[in-house]
Amino acid sequence: MIRKTSAGDDSELAWFKSSYSDSSNPNDCVEVATTPSSIHVRDSKNTPGPRFAVTPDAWAHFVPYAAGT
């Protein structure tokens, strides 16, 4: 995980919701933004709140685990 004491200026990040998010409750999802060196994750219900970033390699290992495959 990439740790910073401040999120810094993330105004250029392009956030998107998962295509697997529950359409009956569109606010109940995480949002993701990618850069060449990191994957940023935040709660869609609290966009200015806490967030974290991981390396692309860590994300590539996490996604199949989260999908249950």
N, C-alpha and C positions, 0 to 999 in steps of 0.2 A: 504494500500500500504506500502511496505517496502521501507524506504528512507535511502540512504547512500550518503555521500558526494563523495565517490569514488566507482567505480564498483568493485574494488579489483581484485584479481586474479580469473578470470572466465575461465581460460584455460581448466579446466576439465569439463565444461558444454558441453553437447551434444545437439547442436541446430538442430531443424528441422522445416520445413515449413508445413503449414496446407495442408491437403489433398484436401481442398476446394480452394486452391489458383488458380488463373487464369493461365491456361497453355499457353495462347497466349502471356502472359507477365510474364515470370517466376521470374523477379526481383521485381514485384509489390506485395509484401506480407510481412507479419510479420513472424518472427521466434520465436520459443518458446523453452526453455530449462527447465527441471524440476529437482527439488531436493526434498528430503522429506519435507522440510520446506518452499519451495517457488517455484513459477512459474516465470521465467524470460522471458521478452518480448523485442524484438528489431526489428528494421526496416531492412529488408533484403537488401535494397539498401545502407545502411549505417551501416554496422556491427560493426565498432568500435565506433559509435556514441552513442547518448543517449539511455538508456534502463531503464526499470523499473521492479520491482518484486512485486508480490502479494502473499498472503497466498493461500494455496490450497482451503480453504473454499471460499474465495473471487472469485477465478477462477471458482470454481464449480457453483457459482451463476451468473457469467458473461457469460459463454459459452452459456447457453440456451437463454439468453437475446440477445446476438450477433447473434445467429442463427435464431432469430425471432420465437422461439417456446414457 
